[in-house]
Each structure stands twice: as C-alpha cells, then as structure tokens.
C-alpha cells in the first residue's frame, strides 16, 4: 500500500507511515513514526501532533481496531486540516462487531450465515433441528482468522466456546471485547461454497464508484493468497444495497460465499483496504490514485476503476535484509 500510495501521488506529495512498533514497510515511506498503542491515552494527540508537523492532508488506516478510534476523532483532525479517510462510527461498529454485521445484513436483506450470540439459543436450535453441525465458533470482534474454530459435536461446541472466551482476552481482540465480555463469542452455521472477495469502492461522499470481484483459489493466514478477477455483475445488487445502506468511505472489503445452489452469503465486511485489494490493483484498478483525485476535488476517472476480468494473481513471500 505504501508503494501504491507513493505512485498515486506521482512525486507531488509524500506518504507517511505509523505503527506501534517499527516495521520494514514503514521505512519504505517518505517518513515514519512509532506511536503509542491505539488505546493509549496519548495516541490521538500523538497523531494530531505528527499530522500538524508534517502537514498531512489525509489519514487512513489498514487496521480494524484503529478505525472506530479515528472515526470518533475525525473532527479534531479536520480542525487541523487533515481529512480522516475512515467511515463513520456507525459503519465501523457495524463492520468490526460481527454480531452487528449479522443484524445489519438481516435488516437490509442481504444473505448471511445464521448467527448466535447466545450459547443456550444455539443449543436449543440444534436440539430442535433448526441448526446443524458443523458450526463455526469465532470472536465477535475478530480479524485475521484469529480464534476461528470449526466444531462438529455438542461437546466441542461447549469446550471451544469457553476456551475462546478466555483466549480473546489474551490478544489485542480484548480491547473491543471489553464492551461485552459475556457476549464476545459468536456461533455461526458453516456455509459451504465458493468464496469470493469484493472490493466495493465509494467516493468521499459515500456514493458507489466501482465494484471488483475476485474468485478466491487459496488463502493463507486469513488473507487471500491466489485469486482471479471475475465479472462483478452477479454481485451488483448486493453491492448497491451495501453501498447505499452503509454510505461507507473508500474501500469496503467484503467476503462472500456462493453456495452450490447459487445463494450468496456475506461472511465478513471490513471498511478499509483489505488483504485482497492488491489483486484489484494488479488487474488495472487504482483506488489510491482515484482517492487522490477526489481529495483534489476531481471526479471519477473511469480509467482507474475497471479491472481486467480473467486476471489471475498470487502473493509471494520475498525475504528482505532489513538491517545489520
């Protein structure tokens, strides 16, 4: 993303990177800063000071936990001339809280897996035959496939439910999970089918600009590893519903499973650039450059918004010597 953003600016601006620990990618930026942890009292003040010092015009994040924090402080950044390219607190809550995701999708009529926040209710439906194994047990506020388990018996369900509740509070998922410690685990039906990744780009006023669809061939560590660009037309009704209902800003990263009967079910939404975006970029779209144009007050550039169907991409691991 650092490379994409630098290319989008074409030498007319700089890209700065921050994190709570030094990383190799940060040094690829024009400048970098090691910040306090996201939930530290001085996190926002640190970012505000850095934005003022470096005259930063726009700020975005690639980390789910960061999004609601930045969204709640967007006006403070606007006051110093920095536009926060993060969706509203309502949208970040819907996407980060997977229970809220389920309720939202039900409300707007978009297919998604049966989801439970109450273990007893799930058990009761299993006993009545309204739910069946295998099931997925996962964190309510989750990311990167942390703590996602498949269970096939009632005993496994009980054990993994209790174990995951403990495990959540030993990871950074604990920050958002503190909002509902007794209801921080979800149970979902397992949906069988072909997985697709959808990049759904809205402009800075929340209007739909383009949709790119990818058929996933392989996953690694919770991210798309191999994928093919496919025709987005079958997903357009869903995409329009999500775009107009959420009015998110910039990229919405959506994971969809299409069952053998053709039913599409959304299993995840992230209101940020996700791990599948590079496949869209390599296929010819350039969201970063389009965002730069919007920040300059320009309209949609159709040459930046279309991916070549049939493009197949994969991620590669390239060892690098960082220091020493």
C-alpha positions in Angstrom: 0.0 0.0 0.0 2.9 2.4 0.7 4.1 1.8 -2.9 0.7 2.2 -4.4 0.1 5.5 -2.5 3.5 6.9 -3.5 2.8 6.0 -7.1 -0.6 7.6 -6.9 1.0 10.9 -5.7 3.4 10.9 -8.6 6.0 12.9 -6.7 3.5 15.7 -5.8 3.3 14.6 -2.2 4.6 12.3 0.5 3.5 9.1 2.2 4.0 8.7 5.9 3.5 5.5 7.9 2.9 4.9 11.6 2.7 1.8 13.8 3.1 1.0 17.5 6.3 -1.0 16.5 8.9 -0.4 13.8 8.3 -2.4 10.6 10.2 -2.9 7.4 7.3 -1.4 5.4 7.4 1.9 7.4 10.9 2.6 6.1 9.6 2.4 2.5 7.5 5.5 3.2 8.8 9.1 3.0 8.6 9.4 6.8 7.5 7.3 9.7 6.6 7.4 13.4 6.3 4.8 16.1 3.2 5.7 18.0 1.7 4.7 21.4 -0.8 1.8 21.3 -4.2 2.6 19.8 -6.0 2.6 23.1 -3.3 4.6 24.9 -4.5 8.0 26.3 -2.0 9.9 24.2 -2.5 8.0 20.9 -4.7 10.6 19.2 -2.6 13.5 20.5 0.5 11.9 19.1 -1.2 11.5 15.6 -2.5 15.1 15.7 0.9 16.4 16.5 2.5 14.4 13.7 -0.1 15.5 11.2 0.5 19.1 12.1 4.3 18.7 12.0 4.3 17.1 8.6 1.3 19.0 7.1 -0.6 15.8 6.4 -3.7 16.3 4.2 -5.3 12.8 4.6 -5.1 9.9 7.0 -6.2 6.3 6.6 -5.7 3.1 8.4 -5.3 -0.6 7.5 -6.1 -1.9 10.9 -9.7 -2.7 12.1 -9.1 -1.7 15.8 -7.9 1.7 14.6 -11.0 2.6 12.6 -13.6 3.4 15.3 -10.9 5.3 17.3 -10.1 7.5 14.3 -13.7 7.8 13.3 -14.6 9.3 16.7 -11.9 11.9 16.4 -12.4 12.9 12.8 -13.4 16.4 13.7 -10.3 17.0 15.6 -8.2 16.1 12.6 -10.4 18.2 10.3 -9.7 21.2 12.6 -6.0 21.0 11.7 -6.6 20.4 8.0 -6.3 16.6 8.0 -9.2 14.6 6.4 -9.7 11.2 8.0 -10.5 8.7 5.3 -12.4 6.4 7.6 -16.1 5.7 7.6 -18.5 7.0 10.3 -18.5 5.4 13.8 -21.8 3.7 12.9 -20.2 2.0 9.9 -17.0 1.0 11.7 -19.1 -0.5 14.5 -21.3 -2.5 12.1 -18.2 -3.9 10.4 -16.0 -4.6 13.4 -18.8 -6.1 15.6 -19.7 -9.3 13.8 -23.0 -9.5 15.7 -23.9 -6.0 14.4 -22.8 -7.2 10.9 -25.3 -10.0 11.1 -28.1 -7.8 12.4 -27.4 -5.2 9.7 -27.3 -7.7 6.9 -30.6 -9.2 8.0 -32.1 -5.7 8.2 -31.1 -4.8 4.6 -32.0 -8.2 3.2 -28.5 -9.4 2.3 -27.9 -13.1 2.8 -25.5 -14.2 5.7 -25.0 -17.2 7.9 -27.3 -18.0 10.8 -25.6 -16.4 13.8 -25.9 -16.7 17.5 -24.6 -14.7 20.4 -26.2 -16.9 23.0 -24.9 -20.4 23.5 -28.2 -21.7 25.0 -30.1 -20.4 22.0 -27.8 -22.2 19.6 -28.0 -25.4 21.6 -31.8 -25.2 21.7 -31.9 -24.8 17.9 -29.5 -27.7 17.5 -31.8 -29.9 19.6 -34.9 -28.8 17.6 -33.1 -29.5 14.3 -33.2 -25.8 13.2 -29.4 -25.8 13.2 -26.9 -28.5 12.4 -23.2 -29.2 12.7 -20.6 -28.3 11.6 -20.6 -24.9 13.1 -18.1 -22.0 13.3 -17.1 -20.5 16.7 -15.3 -17.2 16.4 -14.7 -13.9 18.2 -17.5 -11.3 18.0 -14.8 -8.6 17.4 -12.3 -10.6 15.2 -9.8 -10.2 12.4 -7.2 -12.2 10.6 -8.8 -15.5 11.4 -7.7 -15.3 15.0 -9.6 -17.8 17.1 -11.8 -19.2 14.4 -12.7 -22.9 15.1 -14.9 -25.5 13.4 -16.9 -27.7 15.7 -18.7 -30.9 14.9 -20.2 -32.1 18.2 -22.1 -30.6 21.2 -19.1 -31.3 23.4 -16.7 -29.5 21.1 -19.1 -26.5 21.0 -19.2 -26.2 24.7 -15.4 -26.6 25.1 -14.4 -24.2 22.3 -17.0 -21.6 23.4 -15.4 -21.5 26.9 -11.8 -21.7 25.6 -12.3 -18.9 23.1 -13.8 -16.6 25.7 -10.6 -16.9 27.7 -8.3 -16.7 24.7 -9.8 -13.4 23.4 -8.6 -11.6 26.5 -5.0 -12.6 25.9 -4.9 -11.0 22.5 -5.5 -7.5 21.2 -9.1 -8.5 20.5 -9.7 -7.8 24.2 -9.9 -4.1 23.6 -13.2 -4.1 21.8 -14.4 -7.3 23.5 -14.4 -5.4 26.9 -17.7 -3.8 25.7 -19.5 -7.2 26.2 -17.2 -9.7 27.9 -20.0 -12.2 28.4 -21.1 -12.0 24.8 -17.8 -11.8 22.9 -18.1 -15.1 21.1 -20.3 -15.9 18.1 -21.6 -19.2 16.8 -22.4 -19.4 13.1 -23.6 -22.1 10.7 -20.9 -23.2 8.3 -21.7 -22.2 4.8 -20.3 -24.5 2.0 -19.5 -22.9 -1.3 -17.0 -20.9 -3.4 -15.5 -17.9 -1.7 -15.3 -14.5 -3.4 -13.7 -11.3 -2.4 -15.4 -8.0 -3.3 -13.8 -4.6 -3.3 -16.7 -2.1 -3.1 -15.4 1.5 -3.6 -17.4 4.5 -2.6 -16.4 8.1 -3.1 -15.7 10.5 -0.2 -19.4 11.3 -0.1 -20.4 7.7 0.2 -21.6 7.2 -3.4 -20.8 4.0 -5.2 -17.9 4.3 -7.7 -17.0 0.8 -8.7 -17.0 -2.9 -7.7 -14.3 -5.5 -8.3 -15.0 -9.2 -7.7 -12.4 -11.9 -7.2 -12.8 -15.7 -7.1 -10.5 -17.0 -4.4 -8.4 -20.0 -5.1 -6.2 -20.1 -1.9 -6.0 -18.5 1.5 -3.1 -18.0 3.9 -3.2 -16.7 7.5 -6.7 -15.3 6.9 -5.8 -13.4 3.7 -6.4 -14.1 0.0 -3.3 -15.7 -1.5 -4.4 -16.6 -5.0 -7.4 -15.2 -6.8 -8.9 -14.5 -10.3 -10.8 -11.3 -11.3 -14.3 -12.2 -12.4 -17.3 -10.4 -13.7 -18.8 -8.4 -10.9 -22.3 -8.3 -12.4 -23.8 -11.1 -10.3 -22.8 -9.2 -7.2 -24.0 -5.8 -8.2 -27.4 -5.9 -6.5 -25.8 -6.9 -3.2 -23.1 -4.2 -3.7 -25.6 -1.5 -4.4 -27.5 -2.4 -1.3 -24.4 -2.4 0.9 -23.2 0.9 -0.6 -26.4 2.8 -0.2 -27.2 1.4 3.2 -23.7 1.9 4.7 -22.6 5.0 2.8 -19.0 4.0 3.7 -16.0 5.9 2.7 -13.4 4.5 0.2 -13.0 0.7 0.1 -15.3 -1.9 1.7 -13.7 -5.3 1.7 -16.4 -8.0 1.6 -16.1 -11.8 1.7 -18.9 -13.7 0.1 -19.6 -17.4 -0.1 -21.8 -18.7 -3.0 -23.4 -22.0 -2.3 -23.8 -24.8 -4.8 -27.5 -23.6 -5.3 -26.2 -20.1 -6.2 -27.2 -18.4 -2.9 -24.7 -15.6 -2.0 -24.0 -15.1 1.7 -21.8 -12.3 3.2 -19.5 -13.7 5.8 -17.3 -10.7 6.6 -17.1 -6.9 5.9 -14.1 -4.7 6.6 -14.5 -0.9 5.9 -10.8 -0.5 4.9 -8.3 -1.6 2.3 -8.0 -5.3 2.9 -5.6 -8.1 2.0 -7.4 -8.8 -1.3 -7.0 -5.2 -2.6 -3.6 -5.8 -4.4 -5.4 -8.3 -6.7 -7.7 -5.5 -7.9 -4.7 -3.2 -8.3 -2.7 -5.6 -10.3 -5.7 -6.2 -12.6 -5.8 -2.5 -13.6 -7.8 -0.5 -11.0 -6.1 2.2 -8.9 -8.1 3.1 -5.9 -5.3 5.1 -4.3 -4.9 7.4 -7.4 -8.7 7.9 -7.6 -8.8 8.8 -3.9 -6.0 11.4 -4.5 -8.1 12.8 -7.4 -11.1 13.1 -5.0 -9.0 14.8 -2.4 -8.1 17.4 -5.1 -11.8 18.0 -5.9 -11.8 16.0 -9.1 -14.4 13.5 -10.2 -14.3 9.8 -11.1 -11.6 8.7 -13.6 -13.1 5.7 -15.3 -9.6 4.6 -16.4 -8.8 3.9 -12.8 -11.9 2.0 -11.9 -12.0 -1.1 -14.1 -10.3 -4.4 -13.5 -9.5 -6.8 -16.3 -11.6 -9.9 -16.0 -9.6 -13.1 -16.1 -6.5 -11.7 -14.4 -5.0 -14.2 -12.0 -2.8 -13.0 -9.2 -0.9 -14.5 -6.3 1.0 -13.2 -3.4 4.7 -14.1 -3.0 7.0 -14.1 0.0 10.2 -12.2 -0.6 12.9 -12.3 2.1 14.5 -8.9 2.6 17.5 -7.7 4.5 16.1 -5.0 6.7 19.1 -4.0 8.9 22.5 -5.2 10.0 
